């Protein structure tokens, strides 16, 4: 178990070499990455990581309770200019208009960020909550989306399928020290290395003055609007997905931790007969965390086709 870091002098750009080393990605020095903020019309801001110094080719949207750094290893493997955005109520972004899980509100907010940071991106990539948001964004703002990638998510998600994930997310709001938050994270992510989970915590949690730790997304829990019919609400998005006019790729993790099953995949193929479906055998729900190099290869091929 890791030793508690005390008052850790967090530098979000200092750990990229660890990502590269863990997954065998060539590393010649720190990549060009900058944090950018986008002002929204009501005074809130969204925060994003802008990779590279060229026009962004990809926009990456993370899952619920994550943040833009979940894509770090994928970005390193791709080597393309891209933007990874913190969803409302996550990472360094302000909270949502009506909680952080309102898909329509989030889609509109993210559309503003994409229009400013990556208006000509070749593809919009969304994982989990980011994928559901991406479907809505494509439906409401089609001019911003040229290709759509869903990472281990379809509108067929149900509370039962996501039970293991939500039980982790809805855990304690704070932890007495770093060892406590790391122990819980390791317990719920048995297939991931401790070093990768440690990096993830440092990116996704804050240390308070008393030494305790709180998830960044947990700061906005009071803003959440309970939705007892969330499964049905997501199911309604099958219609929106069927209207998507651009090429679609589903990347499905095949380990038990995935939230996509065979009926989901079959329904996607029925609704979107031209969709490309790829299986990543060594990944669960978090494909970008479990097998980021394979995901990068798929993205690279999809945007080049």
N, C-alpha and C positions, 0 to 999 in steps of 0.2 A: 504494500500500500504506500502511496506517495506521502511524503512528509508535508505537512501544512506549510504553505508558502509565506505565512505572516502577511504583512502589508505588501502584497505582490505588486511590483511596478509594471503593470500590464502594458505591453506594446503589441498591438494587434498585427503588426507587420513583421514581427521578429521570429515567427515559427514556421515559415514556409519551407525552410530547409528540412524540417522534421517531416512534413507531409511528403516531400519529394523522396527522402531517404526511405521512408516506410514502404513506399510503393514502387521503388526502383525507377523513379523519373529523373532523367538527367537534370542537373542543377548547376548552373554556371554563376549564380549570384542572385540576389534579391530581384524578383520580378517588378515590373512597373505597375503599382497598384495605388490608387488614391481613394480616399473616402469623400463622397460628394453628398450634398444635401439638396433636396428639391422642395421649394416652398409651395404649399397647396393654397387654394383660394380662401380657406378659413383660418389661415395662420399656422396650421400644423406643418410639420416637415416630414418627409420621408428620407431615409438615409440609404446610400448604396455604395458598393465597392466597384470602382471602375478599373478594369484590368486592361493594360496595354495603352498605347498612345494613338491607336488608329480608331476609325469609326467602329463602334461595337457591332459584332456579328451575331451575338447571342444575348438574350435576356434570361436570367435564371431566377426563379422564384422558389424559395425554400418551403418546407412543411411547417405545420403548426408547432409552436414551442421551439423552433430552430431560429437560425439567423443566416445572413448572407455568407458567413464563413464556412457553412456546411459544404459549399462548393469549391473550397480552396484547392483540394487535390485534383478535382476535375478540371479546374481552370489551369492549373500547372500542366496537366497532361495535354490539354488542348493546345495551349500556346496561341490562342486566338484572342483578339480584343473582344471583351464582353463586359456585361454589367450584371452584377448580382445585387438584388434589392432586398432590404429588410422590409418584410410585410408590416403593415400598420400594427402597432402593439407588440412588435418584436424587435430584437436587436437594438439599434440606435434610432429607430423610427419612433415618432409619436404614436399615441394610441389612435384607434379607428374612430370614425364618425359616430358609430353606434356599436362599440365593441370591436374586437379584433377578428371576429369570425363572420362578419356580414359580407358575403361574397360580392354583392353588387357594389356596395360602398368601396370595398377594397379594390375591386376591378377598376373603378373610376379613378381612385387615388393613384393606383399603379399606372394607369394609362397616362396620367399627367407626367409621372416620372419617366416613363418610356418615351413619350413625345419629346421630352427635353434631353434625355441622355442617349437614347438609342432608337431614333425614329425609323431607321432603315435596317434594323436588325433582321437577319435571315430567319431566325426562329425564336419562338417563345417557349421556354422549358419550365415546366412546373411540376414539383414533387408534392404529393399528398395535398394539404390545404392549398399550397401554391398551384397545384395542378387543377384543383376545382376552381380556384380563382382565375386561372388562365383560360379555362373553358368560358367562363362568364365574360372575361375581358375580350376574348376573340369574338363573342357574340355581340357585345356592345360597342366594341371599337375595332372592327375588322381591318381598318386601314393601317393598323399598327402591327398586324400579325401576318407573316408570310408562310410560316410553318409552325405546327404545334406539336410539342413533345410532352407526353404525360408519363411521369416517372412513378411507377407502382401506384397508380390511382385510376379509378373510373367512377362514374356516378353510382356504381353499384356498391360503394362502401356503405357499411352499416355499423351501428355501435358495437354489435357483437364481433364483427371482423376486426374492428379497431380496438377491442377491449384491452389488449396488452399494452398498447401505446397510450391510451387515455389513462390507464391506471398509473402509469409512470408520470405522465404530465400533471395529473391531478393529485400528486403526492404533496409532501410538506411544502409550505410556502417559503420556508427559510431553513437553513442548516447551521448548526453551531460553529462548524469549522470546515475547512476544505476536505479533510478526510471523510466527513459525513456525506457531503454532496458527491464526492467521488465514489464512495462505497455504494450508494444507491444507484448511481449511474452504471457502474460495473455490473451490479446485480441484474439490471434490466437490459443490459446489452452484452450478453455472454460471448458473442462472436467477434467483438471488437477488441482491439488492443487497448491496454490501459493507457498507453501514451497518447493514442488518438482521442480517447475519452477525456483525458486530462486537458488536451488542447481545446476540445469542444467546450468544456466547462469554462475555461478561462475566457473564451470568446462569448459564451452565452450566459454568464452569471456575473454578478457584482458582489464585491466584498464591502460590507458596511463598516462603519467606524469601530463597532464593537467586535469586529473579527468574523461575524456571521456572514453567510452567503445567501443570496436570493437570485433566482432565475430572472433574467431580464424581462421575459414575457410575464412573469408573475406579478410584476409591478402594476400591470393593467387588469388584474383579475376583477377588481371592483367594477370595471367598466363592462364586463362581459354580460351579454344578454342571453340567459338560458334559452335553449331551443330544444324542447322535448321531442320534437318531430324532425330532428336533424337528418335522420336516415331518409325519410320521405322527401325532405327538401333537396338533398343531394340527388335523389333518384329523379327528380324533375329535370335535372340537367342532361339527361339522356337526349331530350328533345333539342337542347342547345347544341350538344355535341354533334347530333345528326345534321345540324345546319352549317357546321364548320365548312367553309369553302376551300380551305387550303389543305395541303398534305398533312397527315397526322401520323405520329409514331407513338406507340405504347411500349415502354420499357418495363417489363415485369420481373420483379425478383422472384426466384423460385424456392427460396427457403421458407420454412413455415411462418416466419415473421411477416411475410407479405400480406397485404390486405386485399389483393386481387386474386380471384379464383377463376376456375375454368368457365363458369357461367358468365362472369363479368367479361372475360375475353370474348366469348361467343357473342354476347350482346354488342360489344364494340364492333366486331366484324360484321354483324347484321346491320347495324346502324351506319357504319362507315366501311363499306366493302373494300375500298382502296387503301385502308389504313395499313400501315406496316406494324407488325408486332414482333418484338424481340424479347427473348427470355435470357436472363442473367442467372446462371445456375448457382453461383456462389454469393448471391445477395438475397437479403430479405427486403423489408420495406424500404430501408435506407440504402438504396442502390449506390448513391453517391458516397456513402460512408463505407459500405462493405466491399464494393468493387469499382472504385472511381475510374480506373484505367479502362475497363471494359465499357463503362458508360461514356467516357470521352471518345473512344473509338466509334461507338454508335452515333454519337452526336456529330462527330466529324464527317462520317459517311453520309448522314442524313442531310446535312446542310450543303454538302458538295454534290448530291445527286440531282 
